[in-house]
Amino acid sequence: MKTHGINLVVLHDLDPVRAAIEQAASTADESEAPGLRRALSLLDEYRHSDTDIKIRWARQYLDEAGVPAGDTSARTIKKLRQAVPGLGLGEAVALVTLAAER
């Protein structure tokens, strides 16, 4: 399913942190460089796509509402919309469907 119609904005605020660590690694001495390279590796490992973040976001609300993974019923869509006022019907359907697929 395409997610281009979902009007949620995903903020990635790790880029400045990554750039700062890269800069520090480029000038680090031999004792500091391995730790900084490991930090960069961890940042890259935990970088997620917008879709992954949206799914995790939706699953968080659904988990709090006691909705089992994979449930795409109208009840689930309603619970997500109740948990997130202002979330449109189309957005909720797309998020619930994506969350169920993963």
N, CA, C and O of each residue as an XYZ file, in Angstrom:
408
protein
N       0.842     -1.173      0.000
C       0.000      0.000      0.000
C       0.890      1.238      0.000
O       1.900      1.284      0.701
N       0.521      2.214     -0.767
C       1.276      3.466     -0.811
C       0.889      4.333      0.374
O      -0.261      4.322      0.814
N       1.856      5.085      0.889
C       1.584      5.929      2.048
C       1.616      7.404      1.700
O       1.590      8.243      2.600
N       1.673      7.743      0.423
C       1.785      9.151      0.062
C       0.567      9.956      0.454
O       0.647     11.182      0.522
N      -0.574      9.305      0.717
C      -1.770     10.021      1.092
C      -1.883     10.273      2.581
O      -2.794     10.978      3.017
N      -0.980      9.715      3.372
C      -1.040      9.905      4.812
C      -0.431     11.252      5.148
O       0.703     11.542      4.768
N      -1.182     12.069      5.855
C      -0.758     13.431      6.147
C      -0.030     13.557      7.475
O      -0.197     14.554      8.178
N       0.774     12.566      7.829
C       1.591     12.650      9.024
C       2.985     13.071      8.605
O       3.517     12.589      7.605
N       3.562     13.954      9.361
C       4.908     14.419      9.068
C       5.864     13.684      9.994
O       5.696     13.695     11.213
N       6.857     13.052      9.410
C       7.865     12.347     10.187
C       9.092     13.227     10.264
O       9.628     13.661      9.244
N       9.531     13.485     11.486
C      10.713     14.318     11.677
C      11.908     13.431     11.972
O      11.867     12.583     12.863
N      12.959     13.637     11.220
C      14.210     12.927     11.452
C      15.190     13.945     12.005
O      15.704     14.783     11.265
N      15.444     13.875     13.279
C      16.322     14.866     13.885
C      17.712     14.319     14.199
O      18.468     14.938     14.948
N      18.048     13.173     13.636
C      19.354     12.583     13.904
C      20.441     13.043     12.937
O      21.624     12.836     13.205
N      20.067     13.660     11.827
C      21.074     14.072     10.851
C      22.100     15.047     11.430
O      23.293     14.869     11.184
N      21.694     16.063     12.184
C      22.708     16.953     12.772
C      23.614     16.228     13.777
O      24.809     16.509     13.869
N      23.027     15.299     14.521
C      23.817     14.518     15.476
C      24.825     13.654     14.728
O      25.993     13.573     15.110
N      24.361     13.009     13.657
C      25.254     12.166     12.867
C      26.392     12.997     12.281
O      27.546     12.568     12.298
N      26.076     14.171     11.769
C      27.104     15.045     11.192
C      28.121     15.457     12.253
O      29.319     15.511     11.976
N      27.651     15.745     13.456
C      28.564     16.131     14.534
C      29.482     14.975     14.921
O      30.668     15.181     15.176
N      28.942     13.775     14.965
C      29.765     12.607     15.295
C      30.770     12.333     14.181
O      31.927     12.010     14.450
N      30.325     12.463     12.924
C      31.256     12.289     11.799
C      32.406     13.287     11.890
O      33.565     12.922     11.691
N      32.092     14.532     12.187
C      33.115     15.566     12.315
C      34.086     15.217     13.447
O      35.303     15.320     13.290
N      33.533     14.808     14.576
C      34.385     14.440     15.709
C      35.261     13.238     15.364
O      36.430     13.192     15.747
N      34.704     12.269     14.645
C      35.476     11.079     14.267
C      36.613     11.430     13.323
O      37.677     10.812     13.369
N      36.392     12.417     12.470
C      37.425     12.777     11.491
C      38.644     13.428     12.151
O      39.734     13.423     11.578
N      38.470     13.979     13.329
C      39.585     14.630     14.015
C      39.973     13.920     15.310
O      40.836     14.397     16.046
N      39.339     12.787     15.586
C      39.578     12.082     16.846
C      40.933     11.385     16.858
O      41.472     11.004     15.819
N      41.462     11.235     18.063
C      42.709     10.474     18.194
C      42.378      8.983     18.156
O      41.211      8.593     18.112
N      43.409      8.171     18.174
C      43.236      6.711     18.014
C      42.395      6.086     19.124
O      41.756      5.057     18.904
N      42.384      6.681     20.294
C      41.605      6.099     21.390
C      40.116      6.434     21.275
O      39.278      5.652     21.726
N      39.775      7.566     20.687
C      38.377      7.984     20.575
C      37.704      7.508     19.292
O      36.497      7.268     19.280
N      38.473      7.370     18.216
C      37.903      7.060     16.896
C      37.052      5.794     16.868
O      35.968      5.825     16.287
N      37.487      4.671     17.469
C      36.642      3.462     17.401
C      35.264      3.663     18.041
O      34.265      3.174     17.515
N      35.203      4.368     19.156
C      33.915      4.605     19.806
C      33.012      5.488     18.972
O      31.801      5.274     18.914
N      33.601      6.481     18.327
C      32.801      7.365     17.471
C      32.304      6.625     16.232
O      31.170      6.828     15.799
N      33.148      5.770     15.665
C      32.701      4.964     14.513
C      31.577      4.017     14.930
O      30.640      3.787     14.165
N      31.671      3.472     16.136
C      30.605      2.594     16.647
C      29.310      3.388     16.830
O      28.225      2.888     16.534
N      29.425      4.616     17.316
C      28.241      5.464     17.468
C      27.577      5.713     16.114
O      26.352      5.673     16.006
N      28.384      5.969     15.083
C      27.829      6.160     13.733
C      27.128      4.901     13.256
O      26.051      4.964     12.663
N      27.739      3.769     13.516
C      27.145      2.493     13.122
C      25.793      2.285     13.812
O      24.837      1.834     13.182
N      25.713      2.612     15.100
C      24.449      2.471     15.828
C      23.382      3.408     15.286
O      22.223      3.016     15.148
N      23.759      4.635     14.980
C      22.794      5.568     14.395
C      22.245      5.026     13.080
O      21.042      5.096     12.827
N      23.122      4.491     12.252
C      22.680      3.948     10.973
C      21.780      2.731     11.165
O      20.825      2.531     10.414
N      22.088      1.930     12.164
C      21.300      0.727     12.440
C      19.879      1.075     12.866
O      18.939      0.343     12.557
N      19.724      2.177     13.568
C      18.414      2.560     14.076
C      17.692      3.587     13.215
O      16.644      4.098     13.610
N      18.234      3.892     12.055
C      17.569      4.808     11.131
C      16.433      4.039     10.449
O      16.633      2.930      9.952
N      15.269      4.627     10.433
C      14.099      3.957      9.865
C      13.470      4.834      8.792
O      13.627      6.055      8.786
N      12.758      4.181      7.889
C      12.053      4.917      6.843
C      10.836      5.612      7.440
O      10.398      5.281      8.541
N      10.300      6.567      6.711
C       9.083      7.256      7.146
C       7.959      6.254      7.390
O       7.227      6.360      8.373
N       7.829      5.287      6.495
C       6.766      4.286      6.627
C       6.947      3.482      7.904
O       5.978      3.244      8.624
N       8.176      3.059      8.195
C       8.423      2.301      9.420
C       8.058      3.112     10.659
O       7.475      2.581     11.604
N       8.399      4.385     10.654
C       8.093      5.243     11.798
C       6.584      5.421     11.940
O       6.062      5.402     13.055
N       5.889      5.592     10.839
C       4.429      5.743     10.881
C       3.780      4.470     11.428
O       2.832      4.535     12.211
N       4.295      3.321     11.012
C       3.743      2.046     11.490
C       3.983      1.902     12.992
O       3.078      1.519     13.733
N       5.196      2.208     13.438
C       5.486      2.120     14.872
C       4.603      3.075     15.666
O       4.122      2.740     16.748
N       4.399      4.264     15.115
C       3.554      5.268     15.760
C       2.132      4.732     15.906
O       1.544      4.815     16.984
N       1.581      4.187     14.831
C       0.219      3.638     14.863
C       0.145      2.451     15.813
O      -0.810      2.338     16.582
N       1.147      1.557     15.773
C       1.141      0.382     16.639
C       1.176      0.792     18.109
O       0.569      0.131     18.951
N       1.883      1.878     18.421
C       1.943      2.344     19.802
C       0.535      2.677     20.298
O       0.136      2.240     21.378
N      -0.212      3.442     19.516
C      -1.571      3.799     19.912
C      -2.472      2.569     19.953
O      -3.291      2.433     20.862
N      -2.331      1.681     18.986
C      -3.169      0.478     18.951
C      -2.834     -0.452     20.115
O      -3.734     -1.042     20.713
N      -1.551     -0.586     20.440
C      -1.155     -1.413     21.582
C      -1.746     -0.860     22.881
O      -2.246     -1.616     23.715
N      -1.683      0.475     23.045
C      -2.238      1.108     24.239
C      -3.752      0.893     24.336
O      -4.313      0.844     25.431
N      -4.398      0.766     23.185
C      -5.851      0.537     23.153
C      -6.188     -0.952     23.272
O      -7.361     -1.324     23.284
N      -5.161     -1.804     23.360
C      -5.393     -3.238     23.500
C      -5.791     -3.933     22.213
O      -6.397     -5.004     22.245
N      -5.454     -3.329     21.073
C      -5.804     -3.908     19.776
C      -4.692     -4.869     19.351
O      -3.528     -4.476     19.285
N      -5.042     -6.126     19.065
C      -4.005     -7.075     18.659
C      -3.422     -6.745     17.279
O      -4.112     -6.215     16.408
N      -2.161     -7.067     17.106
C      -1.503     -6.850     15.810
C      -2.257     -7.617     14.734
O      -2.699     -8.744     14.960
N      -2.399     -7.010     13.572
C      -3.057     -7.657     12.441
C      -4.536     -7.361     12.326
O      -5.152     -7.700     11.315
N      -5.121     -6.738     13.334
C      -6.552     -6.431     13.311
C      -6.790     -5.187     12.451
O      -6.288     -4.105     12.755
N      -7.553     -5.354     11.388
C      -7.869     -4.225     10.499
C      -9.360     -3.903     10.498
O      -9.879     -3.304      9.555
N     -10.023     -4.300     11.543
C     -11.473     -4.098     11.608
C     -11.830     -2.617     11.740
O     -10.991     -1.772     12.053
N     -13.086     -2.347     11.494
C     -13.590     -0.977     11.645
C     -13.418     -0.499     13.084
O     -13.183      0.685     13.324
N     -13.536     -1.418     14.038
C     -13.346     -1.090     15.451
C     -11.922     -0.580     15.698
O     -11.714      0.370     16.452
N     -10.959     -1.219     15.058
C      -9.560     -0.814     15.209
C      -9.339      0.574     14.621
O      -8.683      1.417     15.232
N      -9.877      0.800     13.456
C      -9.748      2.113     12.803
C     -10.380      3.191     13.684
O      -9.827      4.279     13.844
N     -11.533      2.878     14.247
C     -12.212      3.822     15.133
C     -11.361      4.113     16.366
O     -11.250      5.266     16.784
N     -10.755      3.067     16.955
C      -9.925      3.272     18.146
C      -8.719      4.151     17.841
O      -8.345      4.993     18.656
N      -8.113      3.965     16.684
C      -6.966      4.799     16.316
C      -7.407      6.242     16.150
O      -6.720      7.161     16.594
N      -8.544      6.441     15.516
C      -9.044      7.815     15.315
C      -9.443      8.462     16.632
O      -9.304      9.675     16.791
N      -9.942      7.666     17.584
C     -10.267      8.210     18.901
C      -8.999      8.584     19.662
O      -8.972      9.579     20.386
N      -7.956      7.783     19.495
C      -6.690      8.036     20.184
C      -5.965      9.243     19.611
O      -5.192      9.904     20.305
N      -6.222      9.526     18.335
C      -5.527     10.617     17.643
C      -6.574     11.528     17.007
O      -6.883     11.384     15.824
N      -7.116     12.455     17.777
C      -8.130     13.364     17.222
C      -7.578     14.109     16.005
O      -6.434     14.564     16.002
N      -8.401     14.219     14.994
C      -7.982     14.912     13.778
C      -7.434     13.983     12.711
O      -7.244     14.402     11.569
N      -7.176     12.727     13.059
C      -6.696     11.763     12.078
C      -7.851     11.404     11.160
O      -8.902     10.957     11.620
N      -7.659     11.600      9.863
C      -8.705     11.320      8.894
C      -8.977      9.836      8.734
O      -8.154      8.992      9.088
N     -10.144      9.540      8.197
C     -10.530      8.150      7.998
C      -9.562      7.443      7.053
O      -9.114      6.333      7.340
N      -9.240      8.077      5.932
C      -8.325      7.462      4.970
C      -6.952      7.217      5.574
O      -6.333      6.181      5.332
N      -6.480      8.179      6.361
C      -5.182      8.036      7.022
C      -5.199      6.876      8.010
O      -4.265      6.076      8.061
N      -6.270      6.795      8.793
C      -6.387      5.728      9.782
C      -6.447      4.360      9.111
O      -5.800      3.416      9.565
N      -7.214      4.251      8.043
C      -7.307      2.974      7.312
C      -5.925      2.588      6.776
O      -5.511      1.437      6.909
N      -5.222      3.527      6.182
C      -3.893      3.246      5.623
C      -2.926      2.817      6.722
O      -2.184      1.851      6.544
N      -2.922      3.512      7.845
C      -2.013      3.175      8.944
C      -2.337      1.807      9.542
O      -1.429      1.014      9.791
N      -3.599      1.525      9.772
C      -3.995      0.231     10.325
C      -3.632     -0.895      9.366
O      -3.175     -1.955      9.792
N      -3.832     -0.668      8.087
C      -3.483     -1.675      7.079
C      -1.980     -1.908      7.041
O      -1.534     -3.056      7.015
N      -1.195     -0.840      7.038
C       0.264     -0.966      7.057
C       0.737     -1.689      8.321
O       1.591     -2.573      8.258
N       0.177     -1.306      9.455
C       0.570     -1.926     10.720
C       0.252     -3.414     10.725
O       0.991     -4.202     11.314
N      -0.825     -3.802     10.085
C      -1.214     -5.208     10.034
C      -0.310     -6.015      9.123
O      -0.123     -7.214      9.332
N       0.254     -5.364      8.112
C       1.115     -6.063      7.157
C       2.484     -6.363      7.719
O       3.185     -7.234      7.205
N       2.882     -5.658      8.766
C       4.235     -5.854      9.327
C       4.204     -6.415     10.706
O       5.255     -6.634     11.308
